[in-house]
């Protein structure tokens, strides 16, 4: 499904035949489940006015960023995010990541170092009991 979305791009980090990590994303569109879920969360928290979801009018969704645990803390995740967003023409990138107490994990540290800010916290996606943080970053990325 993702590969047919507008502006889809996917990056693979590898060393020879060994895959170290990957990232992918695409321009946001109202037809995706993620967009609909985030829009509903924003309306619930901020009211039902068009301004409550204005951020979703033009964005690039960072759908996935994964680095093998064996290769984490080597800058691979940073490079995957930076390269994924390098030529994006949308003014903002959005992503979701599971909430963790005091943001004490590598993902939050990476996203904060690249200028990602809170859009929506403690968001519950349908079908998943875990709360998520929806984060945004103005493009081009700062700290890249």
C-alpha positions in Angstrom: 0.0 0.0 0.0 2.6 2.6 1.0 4.6 2.2 -2.2 1.8 3.7 -4.3 1.4 6.8 -2.2 2.5 10.2 -3.6 6.2 10.8 -3.2 6.9 7.4 -1.7 10.6 6.8 -0.9 12.4 4.1 0.9 16.0 3.9 2.1 18.0 0.9 3.0 21.2 1.0 5.1 23.4 -1.9 4.5 27.0 -3.1 4.7 27.5 -5.5 1.8 24.7 -8.0 2.0 23.9 -7.2 5.7 20.9 -4.9 6.2 21.5 -2.5 9.0 18.2 -0.5 8.9 15.6 1.1 6.7 13.2 4.0 6.5 10.3 4.9 4.3 7.6 7.6 4.0 5.4 9.6 1.6 3.5 12.8 1.3 0.4 12.8 3.5 -3.0 12.1 2.0 -6.5 12.1 3.5 -7.0 8.5 2.2 -4.6 6.9 4.6 -5.6 5.3 7.9 -2.8 7.1 9.7 -3.9 10.5 8.5 -7.5 9.8 9.5 -6.5 8.6 12.9 -4.3 11.7 13.6 -6.9 14.1 12.2 -9.5 12.6 14.6 -7.1 12.9 17.5 -6.3 16.6 16.7 -10.0 17.4 16.4 -10.7 15.7 19.7 -7.9 17.6 21.5 -8.2 21.0 19.7 -11.8 21.3 18.6 -13.5 20.7 15.3 -12.4 23.8 13.4 -10.3 23.5 10.2 -7.4 25.1 12.1 -7.2 22.1 14.4 -6.1 19.9 11.5 -4.3 22.6 9.3 -1.0 20.9 9.8 -2.3 17.9 7.9 -2.9 20.0 4.7 0.7 19.6 3.5 3.2 17.2 5.1 5.5 14.3 4.6 4.8 11.3 6.8 7.9 9.4 8.1 6.1 6.0 8.2 8.9 3.8 9.5 12.5 4.1 10.8 14.1 0.9 12.0 17.8 0.1 12.8 18.8 -3.4 13.9 19.5 -3.3 17.6 23.0 -4.5 17.0 23.8 -1.4 14.9 22.0 1.3 16.9 23.9 4.3 18.4 26.1 4.6 15.3 24.3 7.4 13.5 22.4 5.1 11.1 19.0 6.2 12.2 19.9 9.9 11.9 21.3 9.4 8.4 18.1 7.4 7.4 15.8 10.2 8.6 18.0 13.1 7.2 18.3 11.4 3.8 14.6 10.4 3.7 13.6 14.1 4.2 16.4 15.7 2.2 14.5 16.7 -0.9 10.9 16.8 0.5 9.0 19.8 -0.7 6.3 19.8 2.1 6.9 22.3 4.9 6.7 19.8 7.7 7.4 16.1 8.4 5.2 14.2 10.8 5.7 10.8 12.5 4.3 8.7 15.3 6.4 6.9 17.9 5.3 5.0 21.0 5.3 7.0 24.2 8.0 6.1 26.8 8.4 7.5 30.3 10.5 10.7 30.2 11.2 10.1 26.5 14.1 7.9 27.6 14.9 6.0 24.4 17.0 6.4 21.3 14.1 7.3 19.0 13.0 10.3 21.1 16.6 11.5 21.4 17.1 11.3 17.7 13.9 13.0 16.8 14.4 15.8 19.4 18.0 16.4 18.1 16.6 16.9 14.6 14.1 19.5 15.7 10.9 17.4 16.1 8.3 19.0 18.4 5.1 17.7 20.0 2.0 17.8 17.8 -0.2 15.4 19.8 0.8 13.4 22.9 -0.8 10.3 24.4 -2.7 9.5 21.2 -4.4 6.2 20.9 -4.6 4.6 17.5 -7.6 2.3 16.9 -6.6 -1.3 17.6 -3.4 -0.5 19.6 -3.6 0.0 23.4 -0.2 1.8 23.5 -0.2 5.6 23.6 1.8 7.3 20.8 3.4 10.7 20.4 2.8 12.5 17.1 5.8 14.6 16.4 6.5 17.2 13.7 9.5 19.0 12.3 9.8 22.0 10.1 11.6 21.3 6.8 14.4 21.5 6.0 15.5 19.8 9.2 17.4 21.7 11.8 20.4 19.9 13.4 20.8 17.7 10.3 
